[in-house]
Amino acid sequence: MAHQEVERIGIYQAKSQLSRLIADVLRGREITITHHGKDVVKLVPVEGPSESVAERMIARRRAAGEGLDGRLAEYKSEGRL
C-alpha cells in the first residue's frame, strides 16, 4: 500500500468543511487539524475500515431474520454503503 500524505487543515477551515473531512476519513484518508500551524487533532474513524456502520446494520438485520428494505438494498447496489 502506498504511503498517503496526511492532509493538514486549519481549525477554522475544518469547521466549515467538517462533513467532507469526515467522509474523507471514513474512506481511509489521514487528516490532521492544526491551530496556529501546530498539529492539535488527528481525525480517525471510531471503527476500523474493515466494516462500515452500514455493513454492521445489514448483518444485524440478517441475523434477526429480517431482509434488507428496498432503500438499503438500493444503496448497497449503488455502492453507497
N, CA, C and O atoms as a CHARMM CRD file, in Angstrom:
* protein
*
  324
    1    1 MET  N      0.84400  -1.18200   0.00000 PROA 1      0.00000
    2    1 MET  CA     0.00000   0.00000   0.00000 PROA 1      0.00000
    3    1 MET  C      0.88200   1.23600   0.00000 PROA 1      0.00000
    4    1 MET  O      1.79700   1.32900   0.81900 PROA 1      0.00000
    5    2 ALA  N      0.64300   2.17000  -0.87400 PROA 2      0.00000
    6    2 ALA  CA     1.44600   3.37300  -0.97600 PROA 2      0.00000
    7    2 ALA  C      1.20800   4.28800   0.21000 PROA 2      0.00000
    8    2 ALA  O      0.10700   4.36900   0.75400 PROA 2      0.00000
    9    3 HSD  N      2.28500   4.98100   0.59700 PROA 3      0.00000
   10    3 HSD  CA     2.15600   5.92500   1.70800 PROA 3      0.00000
   11    3 HSD  C      1.31100   7.10300   1.24800 PROA 3      0.00000
   12    3 HSD  O      1.52900   7.65200   0.16800 PROA 3      0.00000
   13    4 GLN  N      0.37600   7.47400   2.04900 PROA 4      0.00000
   14    4 GLN  CA    -0.52700   8.55700   1.72100 PROA 4      0.00000
   15    4 GLN  C     -0.15300   9.77800   2.53800 PROA 4      0.00000
   16    4 GLN  O      0.03600   9.68100   3.75100 PROA 4      0.00000
   17    5 GLU  N     -0.04500  10.91800   1.89000 PROA 5      0.00000
   18    5 GLU  CA     0.28500  12.15000   2.59900 PROA 5      0.00000
   19    5 GLU  C     -0.88300  12.54700   3.49400 PROA 5      0.00000
   20    5 GLU  O     -2.04700  12.42200   3.11400 PROA 5      0.00000
   21    6 VAL  N     -0.55300  13.02300   4.68000 PROA 6      0.00000
   22    6 VAL  CA    -1.56800  13.45700   5.63100 PROA 6      0.00000
   23    6 VAL  C     -2.03300  14.85400   5.23100 PROA 6      0.00000
   24    6 VAL  O     -1.22000  15.74600   4.98800 PROA 6      0.00000
   25    7 GLU  N     -3.35100  15.03000   5.16700 PROA 7      0.00000
   26    7 GLU  CA    -3.89300  16.36700   4.88800 PROA 7      0.00000
   27    7 GLU  C     -3.89000  17.15200   6.19000 PROA 7      0.00000
   28    7 GLU  O     -4.36700  16.67000   7.21700 PROA 7      0.00000
   29    8 ARG  N     -3.35000  18.36000   6.14100 PROA 8      0.00000
   30    8 ARG  CA    -3.36700  19.24100   7.30600 PROA 8      0.00000
   31    8 ARG  C     -4.28100  20.40800   6.97200 PROA 8      0.00000
   32    8 ARG  O     -4.19600  20.99700   5.89500 PROA 8      0.00000
   33    9 ILE  N     -5.14700  20.72700   7.90600 PROA 9      0.00000
   34    9 ILE  CA    -6.12600  21.78500   7.67000 PROA 9      0.00000
   35    9 ILE  C     -6.29800  22.58600   8.96300 PROA 9      0.00000
   36    9 ILE  O     -6.34200  22.01500  10.05200 PROA 9      0.00000
   37   10 GLY  N     -6.39200  23.88800   8.83500 PROA 10     0.00000
   38   10 GLY  CA    -6.57300  24.75800   9.99500 PROA 10     0.00000
   39   10 GLY  C     -7.93200  24.54300  10.64400 PROA 10     0.00000
   40   10 GLY  O     -8.89500  24.15000   9.98600 PROA 10     0.00000
   41   11 ILE  N     -7.99400  24.80500  11.93600 PROA 11     0.00000
   42   11 ILE  CA    -9.20400  24.53800  12.71400 PROA 11     0.00000
   43   11 ILE  C    -10.42000  25.30700  12.19100 PROA 11     0.00000
   44   11 ILE  O    -11.52500  24.76500  12.16000 PROA 11     0.00000
   45   12 TYR  N    -10.23000  26.54500  11.78800 PROA 12     0.00000
   46   12 TYR  CA   -11.37500  27.34000  11.32400 PROA 12     0.00000
   47   12 TYR  C    -11.85600  26.86800   9.95400 PROA 12     0.00000
   48   12 TYR  O    -13.05600  26.86000   9.68300 PROA 12     0.00000
   49   13 GLN  N    -10.92500  26.47900   9.09700 PROA 13     0.00000
   50   13 GLN  CA   -11.30300  25.93200   7.79000 PROA 13     0.00000
   51   13 GLN  C    -11.96800  24.56600   7.98500 PROA 13     0.00000
   52   13 GLN  O    -12.93400  24.23800   7.29600 PROA 13     0.00000
   53   14 ALA  N    -11.44900  23.77500   8.92300 PROA 14     0.00000
   54   14 ALA  CA   -12.01300  22.44200   9.18600 PROA 14     0.00000
   55   14 ALA  C    -13.46000  22.54400   9.64500 PROA 14     0.00000
   56   14 ALA  O    -14.29000  21.70400   9.29800 PROA 14     0.00000
   57   15 LYS  N    -13.75800  23.57900  10.43000 PROA 15     0.00000
   58   15 LYS  CA   -15.12900  23.77100  10.91500 PROA 15     0.00000
   59   15 LYS  C    -16.11000  23.87900   9.76400 PROA 15     0.00000
   60   15 LYS  O    -17.21000  23.32800   9.82300 PROA 15     0.00000
   61   16 SER  N    -15.71900  24.57800   8.73400 PROA 16     0.00000
   62   16 SER  CA   -16.63900  24.78600   7.60800 PROA 16     0.00000
   63   16 SER  C    -16.66100  23.61100   6.64700 PROA 16     0.00000
   64   16 SER  O    -17.52000  23.54900   5.76700 PROA 16     0.00000
   65   17 GLN  N    -15.71400  22.66100   6.80300 PROA 17     0.00000
   66   17 GLN  CA   -15.63400  21.51700   5.89300 PROA 17     0.00000
   67   17 GLN  C    -15.75400  20.18800   6.62700 PROA 17     0.00000
   68   17 GLN  O    -15.31600  19.15800   6.11500 PROA 17     0.00000
   69   18 LEU  N    -16.33700  20.19800   7.81100 PROA 18     0.00000
   70   18 LEU  CA   -16.35300  19.00700   8.64500 PROA 18     0.00000
   71   18 LEU  C    -16.98700  17.79600   7.95600 PROA 18     0.00000
   72   18 LEU  O    -16.45800  16.69000   8.06200 PROA 18     0.00000
   73   19 SER  N    -18.08200  17.97700   7.27000 PROA 19     0.00000
   74   19 SER  CA   -18.73400  16.84400   6.59700 PROA 19     0.00000
   75   19 SER  C    -17.80500  16.18800   5.58900 PROA 19     0.00000
   76   19 SER  O    -17.70800  14.96200   5.53900 PROA 19     0.00000
   77   20 ARG  N    -17.12700  16.99000   4.79300 PROA 20     0.00000
   78   20 ARG  CA   -16.18600  16.44800   3.80300 PROA 20     0.00000
   79   20 ARG  C    -15.03000  15.74400   4.49200 PROA 20     0.00000
   80   20 ARG  O    -14.61200  14.66800   4.06600 PROA 20     0.00000
   81   21 LEU  N    -14.51400  16.34200   5.55100 PROA 21     0.00000
   82   21 LEU  CA   -13.38400  15.74100   6.26100 PROA 21     0.00000
   83   21 LEU  C    -13.76200  14.37900   6.84000 PROA 21     0.00000
   84   21 LEU  O    -12.98900  13.42500   6.75400 PROA 21     0.00000
   85   22 ILE  N    -14.94300  14.29700   7.42300 PROA 22     0.00000
   86   22 ILE  CA   -15.39800  13.02600   7.98700 PROA 22     0.00000
   87   22 ILE  C    -15.52300  11.97800   6.88400 PROA 22     0.00000
   88   22 ILE  O    -15.09000  10.83900   7.05600 PROA 22     0.00000
   89   23 ALA  N    -16.10900  12.35900   5.76200 PROA 23     0.00000
   90   23 ALA  CA   -16.24300  11.41500   4.64200 PROA 23     0.00000
   91   23 ALA  C    -14.87100  10.95000   4.16300 PROA 23     0.00000
   92   23 ALA  O    -14.68800   9.76700   3.87300 PROA 23     0.00000
   93   24 ASP  N    -13.90700  11.86500   4.07500 PROA 24     0.00000
   94   24 ASP  CA   -12.55500  11.50000   3.65100 PROA 24     0.00000
   95   24 ASP  C    -11.90700  10.52400   4.63100 PROA 24     0.00000
   96   24 ASP  O    -11.26800   9.55700   4.21800 PROA 24     0.00000
   97   25 VAL  N    -12.07200  10.77800   5.92200 PROA 25     0.00000
   98   25 VAL  CA   -11.50700   9.88900   6.94500 PROA 25     0.00000
   99   25 VAL  C    -12.12600   8.50300   6.83800 PROA 25     0.00000
  100   25 VAL  O    -11.42000   7.50000   6.94500 PROA 25     0.00000
  101   26 LEU  N    -13.43000   8.43500   6.62900 PROA 26     0.00000
  102   26 LEU  CA   -14.09400   7.14300   6.51700 PROA 26     0.00000
  103   26 LEU  C    -13.65600   6.37500   5.27400 PROA 26     0.00000
  104   26 LEU  O    -13.78800   5.15300   5.21300 PROA 26     0.00000
  105   27 ARG  N    -13.12900   7.10200   4.27900 PROA 27     0.00000
  106   27 ARG  CA   -12.59100   6.44800   3.07700 PROA 27     0.00000
  107   27 ARG  C    -11.11500   6.10400   3.23900 PROA 27     0.00000
  108   27 ARG  O    -10.49100   5.59500   2.30800 PROA 27     0.00000
  109   28 GLY  N    -10.54400   6.38100   4.43100 PROA 28     0.00000
  110   28 GLY  CA    -9.17300   5.98000   4.70300 PROA 28     0.00000
  111   28 GLY  C     -8.13900   7.08400   4.66400 PROA 28     0.00000
  112   28 GLY  O     -6.95400   6.81400   4.86300 PROA 28     0.00000
  113   29 ARG  N     -8.54100   8.30700   4.41600 PROA 29     0.00000
  114   29 ARG  CA    -7.58500   9.41400   4.35200 PROA 29     0.00000
  115   29 ARG  C     -7.18300   9.85400   5.75500 PROA 29     0.00000
  116   29 ARG  O     -8.00000   9.82600   6.67600 PROA 29     0.00000
  117   30 GLU  N     -5.94500  10.25500   5.91600 PROA 30     0.00000
  118   30 GLU  CA    -5.46500  10.76400   7.19300 PROA 30     0.00000
  119   30 GLU  C     -5.58500  12.28400   7.20100 PROA 30     0.00000
  120   30 GLU  O     -5.14600  12.95200   6.26500 PROA 30     0.00000
  121   31 ILE  N     -6.17900  12.82500   8.26100 PROA 31     0.00000
  122   31 ILE  CA    -6.37300  14.27300   8.35000 PROA 31     0.00000
  123   31 ILE  C     -5.94200  14.75200   9.72600 PROA 31     0.00000
  124   31 ILE  O     -6.32200  14.17500  10.74500 PROA 31     0.00000
  125   32 THR  N     -5.14700  15.80800   9.74300 PROA 32     0.00000
  126   32 THR  CA    -4.71300  16.43400  10.98500 PROA 32     0.00000
  127   32 THR  C     -5.21400  17.87000  10.98700 PROA 32     0.00000
  128   32 THR  O     -5.05800  18.59500  10.00400 PROA 32     0.00000
  129   33 ILE  N     -5.81300  18.27100  12.08800 PROA 33     0.00000
  130   33 ILE  CA    -6.28700  19.64900  12.24300 PROA 33     0.00000
  131   33 ILE  C     -5.22300  20.43100  12.99700 PROA 33     0.00000
  132   33 ILE  O     -4.67700  19.97200  14.00000 PROA 33     0.00000
  133   34 THR  N     -4.94500  21.62000  12.48700 PROA 34     0.00000
  134   34 THR  CA    -3.91700  22.45500  13.09300 PROA 34     0.00000
  135   34 THR  C     -4.51400  23.70400  13.72000 PROA 34     0.00000
  136   34 THR  O     -5.61200  24.13400  13.36600 PROA 34     0.00000
  137   35 HSD  N     -3.76900  24.27900  14.65900 PROA 35     0.00000
  138   35 HSD  CA    -4.15300  25.55000  15.28800 PROA 35     0.00000
  139   35 HSD  C     -2.88000  26.38800  15.36600 PROA 35     0.00000
  140   35 HSD  O     -1.91400  26.01600  16.03300 PROA 35     0.00000
  141   36 HSD  N     -2.89600  27.51600  14.67700 PROA 36     0.00000
  142   36 HSD  CA    -1.71000  28.37400  14.57000 PROA 36     0.00000
  143   36 HSD  C     -0.50200  27.59300  14.06000 PROA 36     0.00000
  144   36 HSD  O      0.61900  27.77300  14.53500 PROA 36     0.00000
  145   37 GLY  N     -0.75800  26.71000  13.06800 PROA 37     0.00000
  146   37 GLY  CA     0.31200  25.96700  12.42100 PROA 37     0.00000
  147   37 GLY  C      0.80600  24.73400  13.15300 PROA 37     0.00000
  148   37 GLY  O      1.67400  24.02400  12.64500 PROA 37     0.00000
  149   38 LYS  N      0.27400  24.46500  14.32600 PROA 38     0.00000
  150   38 LYS  CA     0.70800  23.29400  15.08600 PROA 38     0.00000
  151   38 LYS  C     -0.37200  22.20900  15.02900 PROA 38     0.00000
  152   38 LYS  O     -1.56300  22.49900  15.14400 PROA 38     0.00000
  153   39 ASP  N      0.06000  20.95300  14.85000 PROA 39     0.00000
  154   39 ASP  CA    -0.87700  19.82400  14.84300 PROA 39     0.00000
  155   39 ASP  C     -1.52000  19.69900  16.21700 PROA 39     0.00000
  156   39 ASP  O     -0.82400  19.64100  17.23100 PROA 39     0.00000
  157   40 VAL  N     -2.87400  19.65700  16.24900 PROA 40     0.00000
  158   40 VAL  CA    -3.56800  19.53600  17.53500 PROA 40     0.00000
  159   40 VAL  C     -4.51700  18.35000  17.59900 PROA 40     0.00000
  160   40 VAL  O     -4.75000  17.81200  18.68100 PROA 40     0.00000
  161   41 VAL  N     -5.07700  17.92500  16.45100 PROA 41     0.00000
  162   41 VAL  CA    -6.05300  16.84000  16.44700 PROA 41     0.00000
  163   41 VAL  C     -5.85600  16.00000  15.19400 PROA 41     0.00000
  164   41 VAL  O     -5.63300  16.51800  14.10000 PROA 41     0.00000
  165   42 LYS  N     -5.94600  14.68600  15.38600 PROA 42     0.00000
  166   42 LYS  CA    -5.91700  13.77400  14.24900 PROA 42     0.00000
  167   42 LYS  C     -7.30500  13.14800  14.14300 PROA 42     0.00000
  168   42 LYS  O     -7.80600  12.57400  15.11000 PROA 42     0.00000
  169   43 LEU  N     -7.92400  13.25900  12.96900 PROA 43     0.00000
  170   43 LEU  CA    -9.23800  12.65800  12.75000 PROA 43     0.00000
  171   43 LEU  C     -9.04200  11.19400  12.37500 PROA 43     0.00000
  172   43 LEU  O     -8.30900  10.87000  11.44100 PROA 43     0.00000
  173   44 VAL  N     -9.70500  10.32200  13.11600 PROA 44     0.00000
  174   44 VAL  CA    -9.64000   8.88600  12.84700 PROA 44     0.00000
  175   44 VAL  C    -11.04200   8.30600  12.98900 PROA 44     0.00000
  176   44 VAL  O    -11.84000   8.80800  13.78100 PROA 44     0.00000
  177   45 PRO  N    -11.35200   7.25200  12.22900 PROA 45     0.00000
  178   45 PRO  CA   -12.66600   6.62900  12.37900 PROA 45     0.00000
  179   45 PRO  C    -12.75100   5.87700  13.70600 PROA 45     0.00000
  180   45 PRO  O    -11.74800   5.35800  14.19500 PROA 45     0.00000
  181   46 VAL  N    -13.93500   5.82000  14.27700 PROA 46     0.00000
  182   46 VAL  CA   -14.14600   5.07300  15.51500 PROA 46     0.00000
  183   46 VAL  C    -13.98000   3.59200  15.25200 PROA 46     0.00000
  184   46 VAL  O    -13.33600   2.89200  16.03400 PROA 46     0.00000
  185   47 GLU  N    -14.54600   3.10800  14.17400 PROA 47     0.00000
  186   47 GLU  CA   -14.45400   1.70000  13.80000 PROA 47     0.00000
  187   47 GLU  C    -13.35300   1.54000  12.77500 PROA 47     0.00000
  188   47 GLU  O    -13.03600   2.47700  12.04200 PROA 47     0.00000
  189   48 GLY  N    -12.77900   0.37400  12.72300 PROA 48     0.00000
  190   48 GLY  CA   -11.77100   0.07900  11.72100 PROA 48     0.00000
  191   48 GLY  C    -12.37500   0.12600  10.32900 PROA 48     0.00000
  192   48 GLY  O    -13.59100   0.01400  10.17900 PROA 48     0.00000
  193   49 PRO  N    -11.54900   0.28900   9.31700 PROA 49     0.00000
  194   49 PRO  CA   -12.05500   0.40700   7.95400 PROA 49     0.00000
  195   49 PRO  C    -12.63000  -0.88600   7.39200 PROA 49     0.00000
  196   49 PRO  O    -13.23900  -0.87000   6.32300 PROA 49     0.00000
  197   50 SER  N    -12.44900  -2.00800   8.09000 PROA 50     0.00000
  198   50 SER  CA   -12.88300  -3.28400   7.52800 PROA 50     0.00000
  199   50 SER  C    -14.39500  -3.46400   7.53600 PROA 50     0.00000
  200   50 SER  O    -14.92300  -4.21800   6.71800 PROA 50     0.00000
  201   51 GLU  N    -15.10200  -2.79700   8.43100 PROA 51     0.00000
  202   51 GLU  CA   -16.54800  -2.96800   8.49100 PROA 51     0.00000
  203   51 GLU  C    -17.21200  -1.62000   8.73400 PROA 51     0.00000
  204   51 GLU  O    -16.96700  -0.97600   9.75400 PROA 51     0.00000
  205   52 SER  N    -18.04200  -1.20300   7.80700 PROA 52     0.00000
  206   52 SER  CA   -18.72000   0.07800   7.93700 PROA 52     0.00000
  207   52 SER  C    -19.94000  -0.05200   8.84900 PROA 52     0.00000
  208   52 SER  O    -20.39700  -1.15400   9.15200 PROA 52     0.00000
  209   53 VAL  N    -20.44200   1.08000   9.26700 PROA 53     0.00000
  210   53 VAL  CA   -21.66400   1.10400  10.07400 PROA 53     0.00000
  211   53 VAL  C    -22.79400   0.43300   9.31100 PROA 53     0.00000
  212   53 VAL  O    -23.56800  -0.33100   9.88700 PROA 53     0.00000
  213   54 ALA  N    -22.89200   0.71500   8.01700 PROA 54     0.00000
  214   54 ALA  CA   -23.95300   0.12400   7.19900 PROA 54     0.00000
  215   54 ALA  C    -23.82100  -1.39500   7.14100 PROA 54     0.00000
  216   54 ALA  O    -24.81700  -2.11500   7.20900 PROA 54     0.00000
  217   55 GLU  N    -22.58500  -1.87500   7.01400 PROA 55     0.00000
  218   55 GLU  CA   -22.38500  -3.32600   6.97200 PROA 55     0.00000
  219   55 GLU  C    -22.80600  -3.97800   8.28700 PROA 55     0.00000
  220   55 GLU  O    -23.37500  -5.07000   8.28000 PROA 55     0.00000
  221   56 ARG  N    -22.53400  -3.32400   9.41000 PROA 56     0.00000
  222   56 ARG  CA   -22.95900  -3.86800  10.70600 PROA 56     0.00000
  223   56 ARG  C    -24.47500  -3.86600  10.82600 PROA 56     0.00000
  224   56 ARG  O    -25.05600  -4.81300  11.35700 PROA 56     0.00000
  225   57 MET  N    -25.13500  -2.79000  10.32900 PROA 57     0.00000
  226   57 MET  CA   -26.60100  -2.73400  10.36000 PROA 57     0.00000
  227   57 MET  C    -27.19300  -3.87900   9.53900 PROA 57     0.00000
  228   57 MET  O    -28.13000  -4.54800   9.97600 PROA 57     0.00000
  229   58 ILE  N    -26.64500  -4.09300   8.36500 PROA 58     0.00000
  230   58 ILE  CA   -27.13900  -5.15300   7.48200 PROA 58     0.00000
  231   58 ILE  C    -26.95400  -6.51100   8.14700 PROA 58     0.00000
  232   58 ILE  O    -27.86000  -7.34500   8.12500 PROA 58     0.00000
  233   59 ALA  N    -25.78600  -6.73300   8.73600 PROA 59     0.00000
  234   59 ALA  CA   -25.52500  -8.01300   9.40800 PROA 59     0.00000
  235   59 ALA  C    -26.49700  -8.23900  10.55800 PROA 59     0.00000
  236   59 ALA  O    -26.97800  -9.35600  10.74600 PROA 59     0.00000
  237   60 ARG  N    -26.79500  -7.19000  11.33200 PROA 60     0.00000
  238   60 ARG  CA   -27.74500  -7.32500  12.44700 PROA 60     0.00000
  239   60 ARG  C    -29.13800  -7.67300  11.94500 PROA 60     0.00000
  240   60 ARG  O    -29.81500  -8.52500  12.52100 PROA 60     0.00000
  241   61 ARG  N    -29.56900  -7.01100  10.86700 PROA 61     0.00000
  242   61 ARG  CA   -30.90600  -7.28900  10.31400 PROA 61     0.00000
  243   61 ARG  C    -30.99300  -8.72400   9.81400 PROA 61     0.00000
  244   61 ARG  O    -31.99300  -9.41000  10.03100 PROA 61     0.00000
  245   62 ARG  N    -29.93800  -9.16900   9.14400 PROA 62     0.00000
  246   62 ARG  CA   -29.93000 -10.54800   8.63100 PROA 62     0.00000
  247   62 ARG  C    -29.93900 -11.54700   9.78600 PROA 62     0.00000
  248   62 ARG  O    -30.64300 -12.55500   9.72600 PROA 62     0.00000
  249   63 ALA  N    -29.16100 -11.27400  10.84000 PROA 63     0.00000
  250   63 ALA  CA   -29.10500 -12.16700  11.99500 PROA 63     0.00000
  251   63 ALA  C    -30.45700 -12.24100  12.69600 PROA 63     0.00000
  252   63 ALA  O    -30.79700 -13.26400  13.29000 PROA 63     0.00000
  253   64 ALA  N    -31.22300 -11.16400  12.62700 PROA 64     0.00000
  254   64 ALA  CA   -32.54500 -11.13800  13.25300 PROA 64     0.00000
  255   64 ALA  C    -33.61200 -11.73300  12.33600 PROA 64     0.00000
  256   64 ALA  O    -34.79200 -11.75300  12.68700 PROA 64     0.00000
  257   65 GLY  N    -33.20000 -12.21900  11.16000 PROA 65     0.00000
  258   65 GLY  CA   -34.14700 -12.82500  10.23400 PROA 65     0.00000
  259   65 GLY  C    -34.89300 -11.81700   9.38500 PROA 65     0.00000
  260   65 GLY  O    -35.89700 -12.15000   8.75700 PROA 65     0.00000
  261   66 GLU  N    -34.40700 -10.58600   9.36200 PROA 66     0.00000
  262   66 GLU  CA   -35.06000  -9.54500   8.56100 PROA 66     0.00000
  263   66 GLU  C    -34.28200  -9.36300   7.26100 PROA 66     0.00000
  264   66 GLU  O    -33.05800  -9.49000   7.23400 PROA 66     0.00000
  265   67 GLY  N    -34.98700  -9.07200   6.21700 PROA 67     0.00000
  266   67 GLY  CA   -34.32500  -8.77800   4.95600 PROA 67     0.00000
  267   67 GLY  C    -33.94000  -7.31000   4.90300 PROA 67     0.00000
  268   67 GLY  O    -34.22900  -6.53500   5.81600 PROA 67     0.00000
  269   68 LEU  N    -33.29200  -6.95600   3.83200 PROA 68     0.00000
  270   68 LEU  CA   -32.95700  -5.54300   3.63200 PROA 68     0.00000
  271   68 LEU  C    -34.17600  -4.84400   3.06900 PROA 68     0.00000
  272   68 LEU  O    -34.83900  -5.35400   2.16600 PROA 68     0.00000
  273   69 ASP  N    -34.46800  -3.66200   3.61400 PROA 69     0.00000
  274   69 ASP  CA   -35.56700  -2.93300   2.99200 PROA 69     0.00000
  275   69 ASP  C    -35.07300  -2.39900   1.64300 PROA 69     0.00000
  276   69 ASP  O    -33.87100  -2.38700   1.38000 PROA 69     0.00000
  277   70 GLY  N    -35.97900  -1.97100   0.81300 PROA 70     0.00000
  278   70 GLY  CA   -35.63800  -1.54500  -0.53900 PROA 70     0.00000
  279   70 GLY  C    -34.56800  -0.48100  -0.59900 PROA 70     0.00000
  280   70 GLY  O    -33.70600  -0.51300  -1.47700 PROA 70     0.00000
  281   71 ARG  N    -34.61300   0.46300   0.32700 PROA 71     0.00000
  282   71 ARG  CA   -33.65300   1.56400   0.29800 PROA 71     0.00000
  283   71 ARG  C    -32.23600   1.06900   0.60400 PROA 71     0.00000
  284   71 ARG  O    -31.29100   1.44700  -0.09000 PROA 71     0.00000
  285   72 LEU  N    -32.07600   0.22800   1.63500 PROA 72     0.00000
  286   72 LEU  CA   -30.74400  -0.30100   1.96000 PROA 72     0.00000
  287   72 LEU  C    -30.19700  -1.13000   0.80900 PROA 72     0.00000
  288   72 LEU  O    -29.02600  -1.00300   0.44800 PROA 72     0.00000
  289   73 ALA  N    -31.03600  -1.97400   0.23500 PROA 73     0.00000
  290   73 ALA  CA   -30.60200  -2.80900  -0.88700 PROA 73     0.00000
  291   73 ALA  C    -30.19400  -1.93600  -2.07200 PROA 73     0.00000
  292   73 ALA  O    -29.19600  -2.21600  -2.73700 PROA 73     0.00000
  293   74 GLU  N    -30.95500  -0.89000  -2.33400 PROA 74     0.00000
  294   74 GLU  CA   -30.64200   0.02100  -3.44000 PROA 74     0.00000
  295   74 GLU  C    -29.31500   0.72800  -3.19300 PROA 74     0.00000
  296   74 GLU  O    -28.47600   0.79800  -4.09100 PROA 74     0.00000
  297   75 TYR  N    -29.11700   1.25200  -1.99000 PROA 75     0.00000
  298   75 TYR  CA   -27.86000   1.93300  -1.65000 PROA 75     0.00000
  299   75 TYR  C    -26.67700   0.98900  -1.79600 PROA 75     0.00000
  300   75 TYR  O    -25.63300   1.37100  -2.32400 PROA 75     0.00000
  301   76 LYS  N    -26.84400  -0.25600  -1.32400 PROA 76     0.00000
  302   76 LYS  CA   -25.74500  -1.22000  -1.41100 PROA 76     0.00000
  303   76 LYS  C    -25.40700  -1.52000  -2.86900 PROA 76     0.00000
  304   76 LYS  O    -24.23400  -1.59400  -3.23500 PROA 76     0.00000
  305   77 SER  N    -26.44900  -1.69600  -3.71100 PROA 77     0.00000
  306   77 SER  CA   -26.19400  -1.99400  -5.12000 PROA 77     0.00000
  307   77 SER  C    -25.53200  -0.82400  -5.84700 PROA 77     0.00000
  308   77 SER  O    -24.82300  -1.02200  -6.83300 PROA 77     0.00000
  309   78 GLU  N    -25.76600   0.39200  -5.35900 PROA 78     0.00000
  310   78 GLU  CA   -25.15800   1.57800  -5.96400 PROA 78     0.00000
  311   78 GLU  C    -23.76300   1.85400  -5.41200 PROA 78     0.00000
  312   78 GLU  O    -23.08200   2.77300  -5.86700 PROA 78     0.00000
  313   79 GLY  N    -23.33900   1.05400  -4.42800 PROA 79     0.00000
  314   79 GLY  CA   -22.03500   1.27000  -3.83300 PROA 79     0.00000
  315   79 GLY  C    -22.01000   2.39800  -2.82500 PROA 79     0.00000
  316   79 GLY  O    -20.93600   2.87400  -2.45600 PROA 79     0.00000
  317   80 ARG  N    -23.18400   2.83900  -2.36900 PROA 80     0.00000
  318   80 ARG  CA   -23.24200   3.95500  -1.42700 PROA 80     0.00000
  319   80 ARG  C    -23.09200   3.48200   0.01500 PROA 80     0.00000
  320   80 ARG  O    -22.98700   4.30900   0.92100 PROA 80     0.00000
  321   81 LEU  N    -23.08000   2.17100   0.24800 PROA 81     0.00000
  322   81 LEU  CA   -22.87300   1.63400   1.59400 PROA 81     0.00000
  323   81 LEU  C    -21.55700   0.93300   1.65700 PROA 81     0.00000
  324   81 LEU  O    -21.18700   0.40600   2.70700 PROA 81     0.00000
